[in-house]
Amino acid sequence: MSKPMRKRIVFFAACHNIGGFETKLDTLVRNLNPDRYEIHVLLLYPYYKAQKAPEPLRKRQRAFFRWPHVPTHEVVMKYRLDVGVIFRTALVLKKLRPHIVIFFALGPGTFAGPLACLLAGVKCIIRMQDTVLNGLYPRILRPLDRFLVHATSFAIVPSFFLKNILIQGLPFSPSQVHVIPNGIDLSKFSEQNPDSQLQQAIGSHKVIGMIANLVPVKNHAMLFQAIPSILRRFPNTHFVLVGDGPLRKKLEEKARCLGISGCVHFLGYRSDVHRILPLFHMGVLCSHVEVHPISLIEIQAMGIPVVAPNVGGIPEVVQDGKTGILIPANSPESLAEAICALFSHPQKISQLGKEAKAWVHREFTIDRMIRRLDAFLEGIN
């Protein structure tokens, strides 16, 4: 008996950095069943942006988008308004003849993806989105996005919060938007192998950790405003920031001005977050908005409670009073109060941590995410 024909799926992404959605792309590519799907990645590479980064960083980022058994096809975007990439992408798609194209709605990929699919005659176009519409592109482009939605078969989002945004902001019907929560590889978070160098620098102090790119939406300023209050009550506290971005120099200067440089550790981008997490006593996030933050899932997976604002899709990831504490948005006073209250009751930290680990192991595994995506893709004729 011959094997059923594999569906040819092309993931289309416009990126050169390594962040949340790039990690998600990597997870999907590595875990979808190769016996059922022939996977390709079509990378729109914005060279005009990437060339501004140091060469070692560029090489590391380029290497990220390479997989042993999955072909990567690259189309270079030479400058910001390089409209020709749409036609060059369409030519690649015509050669690949995919059954399904899944494009990531981020940056120029939001428009180049579906436009190239239309030119190439792709029948099933799926939009995968992990960010809100505000800030996704200049508002003047919203009519074009609304037009392209009519050519898009489905959308996949990680939270009901984002589903509601798409339905309200674009002409998607509720039946077109499918919620598939993010999942993580739990095997990485079962081992206790902390970074020895960081452990030596921190010693036996209490540690509050934040995993977030150093960009405005993550609102690191809220944490820095809360730090003096925390240190007054718990002076032997250290703060570990994992992530990089354009605000790094400004935040380092802020730490110097506040006189807290000695207890704030900027680690930059780390691919081994699982080796940093065992040193955390508590995780925090201060974002103005989040869709379905993987960083909070990872922290909870290690049995560590989190304190985060009650915004966006965070309540779908953190159970208030059970796996962590939700606080009002942009309130450094509430952040400091919640952290100090937990430090004053170590048994509460332990209780929340146990619940957090069980919650993630039940709801946010890669297997669960892949099963949901697989069932969705199998239903597409």
ZICORNOR-V883286 format. One record per pair of residues at least 12 apart in sequence whose ideal C-beta (glycine too) atoms are under 10 Angstrom apart, sorted by sequence separation. I is the first residue (numbers start at 1). GAP is how many residues later the second one is. If there is no record, write none. Layout:
i gap
I GAP
I GAP
//
This chain:
i gap
13 12
29 12
50 12
62 12
75 12
76 12
77 12
89 12
101 12
103 12
113 12
114 12
133 12
155 12
165 12
227 12
252 12
283 12
284 12
296 12
306 12
308 12
314 12
325 12
326 12
327 12
12 13
28 13
75 13
101 13
103 13
113 13
114 13
163 13
164 13
210 13
226 13
251 13
283 13
293 13
295 13
305 13
325 13
11 14
75 14
89 14
103 14
113 14
163 14
241 14
252 14
265 14
285 14
324 14
325 14
26 15
75 15
101 15
113 15
155 15
157 15
162 15
163 15
208 15
224 15
251 15
283 15
284 15
293 15
310 15
311 15
314 15
25 16
45 16
73 16
75 16
101 16
163 16
223 16
239 16
283 16
308 16
310 16
311 16
325 16
11 17
45 17
75 17
100 17
110 17
149 17
155 17
160 17
162 17
249 17
282 17
283 17
296 17
300 17
305 17
306 17
307 17
308 17
309 17
310 17
311 17
312 17
325 17
11 18
25 18
74 18
109 18
127 18
152 18
154 18
161 18
208 18
223 18
248 18
277 18
290 18
296 18
300 18
305 18
306 18
307 18
308 18
309 18
310 18
311 18
324 18
9 19
43 19
73 19
98 19
101 19
103 19
109 19
110 19
152 19
160 19
208 19
280 19
283 19
290 19
293 19
299 19
300 19
304 19
305 19
306 19
307 19
308 19
309 19
310 19
311 19
9 20
45 20
73 20
89 20
93 20
149 20
150 20
152 20
157 20
159 20
248 20
289 20
292 20
293 20
297 20
304 20
305 20
306 20
307 20
309 20
11 21
101 21
110 21
127 21
149 21
150 21
154 21
155 21
156 21
157 21
158 21
159 21
160 21
220 21
239 21
273 21
277 21
283 21
285 21
286 21
287 21
288 21
290 21
291 21
292 21
293 21
296 21
297 21
308 21
309 21
43 22
73 22
86 22
90 22
94 22
98 22
100 22
101 22
102 22
103 22
105 22
106 22
127 22
148 22
149 22
150 22
154 22
155 22
156 22
157 22
158 22
159 22
208 22
238 22
244 22
273 22
276 22
277 22
280 22
282 22
283 22
284 22
285 22
286 22
287 22
289 22
290 22
291 22
292 22
295 22
296 22
309 22
9 23
43 23
73 23
85 23
89 23
93 23
97 23
99 23
100 23
101 23
102 23
103 23
104 23
105 23
106 23
110 23
125 23
146 23
149 23
153 23
154 23
155 23
156 23
157 23
158 23
159 23
218 23
220 23
237 23
240 23
241 23
242 23
243 23
244 23
245 23
277 23
279 23
280 23
281 23
282 23
283 23
284 23
285 23
286 23
288 23
289 23
290 23
291 23
293 23
294 23
300 23
325 23
41 24
85 24
88 24
89 24
92 24
93 24
96 24
97 24
98 24
99 24
100 24
101 24
102 24
103 24
104 24
105 24
106 24
107 24
145 24
146 24
147 24
152 24
154 24
155 24
156 24
157 24
158 24
206 24
238 24
239 24
240 24
241 24
242 24
243 24
244 24
245 24
274 24
277 24
278 24
280 24
281 24
282 24
283 24
284 24
285 24
287 24
288 24
289 24
290 24
292 24
293 24
300 24
310 24
7 25
41 25
71 25
83 25
86 25
87 25
90 25
91 25
94 25
95 25
97 25
98 25
99 25
100 25
101 25
102 25
103 25
104 25
105 25
106 25
127 25
145 25
146 25
158 25
218 25
220 25
238 25
239 25
240 25
241 25
242 25
243 25
244 25
273 25
277 25
278 25
279 25
280 25
282 25
283 25
284 25
286 25
287 25
289 25
291 25
292 25
293 25
299 25
309 25
41 26
50 26
82 26
86 26
89 26
90 26
93 26
94 26
96 26
98 26
100 26
101 26
102 26
103 26
104 26
105 26
110 26
111 26
125 26
126 26
127 26
128 26
129 26
130 26
131 26
145 26
146 26
208 26
221 26
237 26
238 26
239 26
240 26
241 26
242 26
243 26
244 26
273 26
276 26
277 26
278 26
280 26
285 26
290 26
291 26
309 26
6 27
9 27
16 27
50 27
81 27
85 27
86 27
89 27
90 27
93 27
94 27
98 27
104 27
110 27
125 27
126 27
127 27
128 27
129 27
130 27
142 27
149 27
214 27
218 27
220 27
224 27
227 27
231 27
236 27
238 27
239 27
240 27
241 27
242 27
243 27
274 27
277 27
287 27
290 27
296 27
307 27
308 27
321 27
325 27
6 28
9 28
10 28
11 28
12 28
13 28
14 28
15 28
16 28
39 28
48 28
49 28
80 28
83 28
86 28
87 28
88 28
89 28
90 28
91 28
92 28
93 28
94 28
105 28
124 28
125 28
126 28
127 28
128 28
129 28
130 28
142 28
206 28
214 28
215 28
220 28
223 28
227 28
231 28
235 28
242 28
274 28
296 28
307 28
323 28
324 28
6 29
7 29
8 29
9 29
10 29
11 29
12 29
13 29
14 29
15 29
16 29
17 29
41 29
42 29
43 29
44 29
45 29
47 29
48 29
83 29
86 29
87 29
90 29
91 29
93 29
107 29
108 29
115 29
122 29
124 29
125 29
126 29
127 29
128 29
129 29
130 29
132 29
133 29
205 29
206 29
208 29
209 29
210 29
211 29
212 29
213 29
214 29
215 29
216 29
218 29
221 29
225 29
231 29
273 29
285 29
307 29
322 29
323 29
324 29
6 30
7 30
8 30
9 30
10 30
11 30
12 30
13 30
14 30
15 30
16 30
39 30
40 30
41 30
42 30
43 30
44 30
45 30
46 30
47 30
48 30
49 30
77 30
82 30
85 30
86 30
89 30
90 30
106 30
107 30
111 30
114 30
118 30
123 30
124 30
125 30
126 30
127 30
128 30
132 30
205 30
206 30
207 30
208 30
209 30
210 30
211 30
212 30
213 30
214 30
215 30
216 30
220 30
221 30
224 30
228 30
242 30
243 30
307 30
308 30
322 30
323 30
4 31
5 31
6 31
7 31
8 31
9 31
10 31
11 31
12 31
13 31
14 31
15 31
16 31
39 31
40 31
41 31
42 31
43 31
44 31
45 31
46 31
47 31
48 31
49 31
77 31
85 31
86 31
89 31
90 31
105 31
106 31
110 31
114 31
117 31
122 31
131 31
134 31
205 31
206 31
207 31
208 31
209 31
210 31
211 31
212 31
213 31
214 31
215 31
216 31
220 31
224 31
227 31
228 31
242 31
307 31
321 31
323 31
324 31
3 32
4 32
6 32
7 32
8 32
9 32
10 32
11 32
12 32
13 32
14 32
16 32
17 32
38 32
39 32
40 32
41 32
42 32
43 32
44 32
45 32
46 32
47 32
48 32
77 32
83 32
86 32
87 32
90 32
105 32
115 32
130 32
133 32
204 32
205 32
206 32
207 32
208 32
209 32
210 32
211 32
213 32
214 32
215 32
228 32
231 32
285 32
307 32
323 32
324 32
3 33
5 33
6 33
16 33
17 33
38 33
40 33
41 33
42 33
43 33
44 33
45 33
46 33
48 33
86 33
87 33
111 33
114 33
115 33
118 33
129 33
132 33
133 33
136 33
203 33
205 33
206 33
207 33
208 33
209 33
210 33
212 33
213 33
214 33
215 33
221 33
224 33
225 33
227 33
230 33
285 33
319 33
322 33
323 33
15 34
16 34
46 34
48 34
110 34
111 34
114 34
117 34
118 34
129 34
131 34
132 34
205 34
213 34
214 34
220 34
224 34
242 34
307 34
318 34
321 34
322 34
323 34
14 35
15 35
16 35
34 35
47 35
77 35
110 35
113 35
114 35
117 35
133 35
134 35
203 35
213 35
214 35
242 35
283 35
307 35
323 35
324 35
16 36
17 36
29 36
34 36
46 36
111 36
114 36
115 36
117 36
129 36
133 36
202 36
214 36
224 36
227 36
240 36
319 36
322 36
323 36
16 37
30 37
75 37
111 37
114 37
129 37
132 37
133 37
201 37
214 37
227 37
240 37
305 37
319 37
322 37
323 37
26 38
29 38
30 38
32 38
44 38
110 38
114 38
202 38
214 38
242 38
318 38
18 39
22 39
25 39
26 39
30 39
46 39
113 39
127 39
201 39
240 39
285 39
17 40
25 40
29 40
30 40
45 40
105 40
198 40
224 40
240 40
284 40
289 40
319 40
16 41
23 41
26 41
29 41
44 41
75 41
129 41
223 41
238 41
283 41
284 41
286 41
288 41
318 41
16 42
18 42
22 42
44 42
198 42
282 42
287 42
288 42
317 42
18 43
22 43
29 43
105 43
127 43
238 43
240 43
282 43
284 43
286 43
287 43
305 43
317 43
17 44
44 44
237 44
286 44
305 44
319 44
16 45
18 45
44 45
127 45
195 45
237 45
239 45
286 45
304 45
305 45
307 45
15 46
16 46
18 46
43 46
286 46
303 46
305 46
306 46
317 46
17 47
18 47
42 47
105 47
303 47
305 47
306 47
316 47
317 47
16 48
129 48
304 48
305 48
15 49
16 49
103 49
127 49
286 49
303 49
304 49
305 49
15 50
42 50
105 50
126 50
127 50
285 50
303 50
305 50
306 50
42 51
105 51
284 51
302 51
303 51
305 51
13 52
40 52
101 52
102 52
105 52
126 52
128 52
130 52
214 52
243 52
300 52
303 52
304 52
305 52
40 53
100 53
242 53
300 53
303 53
304 53
42 54
100 54
102 54
214 54
284 54
299 54
302 54
303 54
208 55
214 55
284 55
300 55
301 55
302 55
303 55
40 56
42 56
207 56
208 56
209 56
211 56
213 56
282 56
300 56
301 56
282 57
299 57
300 57
303 57
38 58
40 58
49 58
205 58
207 58
209 58
226 58
281 58
300 58
301 58
302 58
303 58
11 59
39 59
42 59
44 59
49 59
211 59
297 59
300 59
301 59
38 60
44 60
226 60
282 60
296 60
300 60
301 60
10 61
11 61
12 61
14 61
16 61
38 61
40 61
42 61
46 61
105 61
202 61
223 61
225 61
281 61
282 61
299 61
300 61
37 62
46 62
211 62
222 62
223 62
224 62
281 62
297 62
298 62
10 63
12 63
14 63
37 63
39 63
44 63
46 63
202 63
222 63
223 63
297 63
301 63
44 64
201 64
209 64
222 64
296 64
300 64
301 64
44 65
105 65
211 65
221 65
222 65
281 65
43 66
211 66
219 66
220 66
222 66
297 66
298 66
42 67
198 67
209 67
218 67
219 67
220 67
282 67
297 67
44 68
209 68
218 68
219 68
281 68
296 68
297 68
44 69
198 69
207 69
211 69
217 69
218 69
219 69
207 70
209 70
210 70
217 70
218 70
219 70
282 70
294 70
14 71
42 71
207 71
209 71
216 71
217 71
218 71
282 71
44 72
195 72
198 72
207 72
208 72
209 72
210 72
211 72
212 72
215 72
216 72
217 72
218 72
281 72
292 72
207 73
208 73
209 73
210 73
211 73
212 73
217 73
283 73
28 74
42 74
205 74
206 74
207 74
208 74
209 74
210 74
211 74
212 74
14 75
195 75
206 75
207 75
208 75
209 75
210 75
212 75
218 75
199 76
205 76
206 76
207 76
208 76
210 76
12 77
25 77
195 77
198 77
199 77
202 77
218 77
198 78
201 78
212 78
25 79
193 79
195 79
196 79
199 79
12 80
24 80
194 80
195 80
199 80
12 81
135 81
193 81
194 81
195 81
198 81
212 81
226 81
10 82
22 82
135 82
192 82
193 82
194 82
195 82
211 82
213 82
10 83
21 83
191 83
192 83
194 83
195 83
211 83
212 83
21 84
22 84
188 84
189 84
190 84
191 84
194 84
195 84
211 84
212 84
21 85
132 85
188 85
189 85
192 85
193 85
194 85
210 85
211 85
10 86
12 86
20 86
131 86
188 86
192 86
194 86
209 86
9 87
10 87
11 87
19 87
187 87
188 87
191 87
211 87
222 87
8 88
10 88
21 88
189 88
211 88
8 89
9 89
10 89
11 89
12 89
13 89
14 89
15 89
185 89
188 89
189 89
210 89
8 90
9 90
10 90
11 90
12 90
13 90
14 90
17 90
184 90
209 90
219 90
7 91
8 91
9 91
10 91
11 91
12 91
13 91
14 91
15 91
16 91
7 92
8 92
9 92
10 92
11 92
12 92
13 92
14 92
15 92
219 92
6 93
7 93
8 93
9 93
10 93
11 93
13 93
14 93
15 93
5 94
13 94
14 94
15 94
14 95
209 95
13 96
14 96
210 96
12 97
14 97
207 97
209 97
14 98
210 98
14 99
208 99
12 100
13 100
28 100
12 101
11 102
12 102
230 102
237 102
10 103
25 103
229 103
233 103
237 103
12 104
24 104
228 104
229 104
232 104
12 105
222 105
225 105
226 105
227 105
230 105
231 105
234 105
24 106
225 106
226 106
229 106
230 106
233 106
234 106
237 106
10 107
21 107
222 107
225 107
226 107
229 107
230 107
233 107
21 108
189 108
222 108
224 108
225 108
226 108
227 108
228 108
229 108
232 108
21 109
182 109
189 109
221 109
222 109
223 109
226 109
227 109
230 109
234 109
10 110
12 110
20 110
21 110
182 110
184 110
188 110
189 110
192 110
219 110
222 110
225 110
226 110
229 110
230 110
233 110
234 110
19 111
20 111
181 111
182 111
183 111
184 111
186 111
189 111
190 111
191 111
219 111
221 111
222 111
225 111
226 111
229 111
233 111
10 112
180 112
182 112
186 112
189 112
190 112
222 112
223 112
226 112
227 112
12 113
179 113
184 113
185 113
188 113
189 113
219 113
222 113
223 113
226 113
230 113
12 114
183 114
184 114
188 114
189 114
222 114
226 114
9 115
11 115
13 115
182 115
186 115
189 115
12 116
181 116
184 116
185 116
223 116
7 117
9 117
11 117
184 117
165 124
165 126
208 127
161 128
161 129
162 129
161 130
162 130
159 131
161 131
182 131
208 131
159 132
160 132
181 132
158 133
159 133
206 133
24 134
157 134
158 134
159 134
179 134
208 134
157 135
158 135
181 135
182 135
208 135
158 136
181 136
21 137
179 137
206 137
20 138
165 147
165 148
161 150
162 150
163 150
161 151
162 151
31 152
161 152
159 153
160 153
161 153
31 154
135 154
159 154
161 154
162 154
27 155
28 155
30 155
134 155
158 155
159 155
160 155
161 155
27 156
157 156
159 156
160 156
27 157
132 157
159 157
24 158
27 158
131 158
132 158
158 158
159 158
23 159
24 159
131 159
132 159
158 159
131 160
23 161
130 161
20 162
129 162
130 162
130 163
130 164
190 167
189 168
186 171
189 171
190 171
189 172
186 174
186 175
184 176
183 177
186 178
186 179
187 179
132 180
183 180
184 180
185 180
186 180
132 181
183 181
184 181
185 181
186 181
181 182
182 182
183 182
184 182
185 182
130 183
181 183
183 183
181 184
182 184
183 184
183 185
184 185
182 186
183 186
57 187
181 187
182 187
183 187
180 188
181 188
183 188
180 189
183 189
180 190
183 190
180 191
181 191
20 192
180 192
20 193
179 193
180 193
19 194
178 194
18 195
178 195
180 195
17 196
19 196
180 196
178 198
178 201
158 206
64 207
61 208
60 209
60 211
158 211
57 212
156 216
156 217
156 220
156 221
154 222
19 224
19 225
18 226
19 226
154 226
17 227
153 227
17 228
128 245
23 248
19 250
126 250
18 251
126 251
17 252
18 253
124 253
126 254
124 256
123 257
124 257
123 258
27 267
24 268
20 270
21 270
24 270
20 271
23 271
102 271
20 272
20 273
21 273
20 274
19 275
20 275
102 275
100 277
99 278
100 280
99 281
99 282
31 335
30 336
31 336
33 337
37 337
28 338
31 338
32 338
36 338
27 339
31 339
30 340
37 340
28 341
32 341
33 341
36 341
37 341
27 342
28 342
31 342
32 342
36 342
27 343
31 343
24 345
28 345
32 345
9 368
7 370
7 371
7 373
//
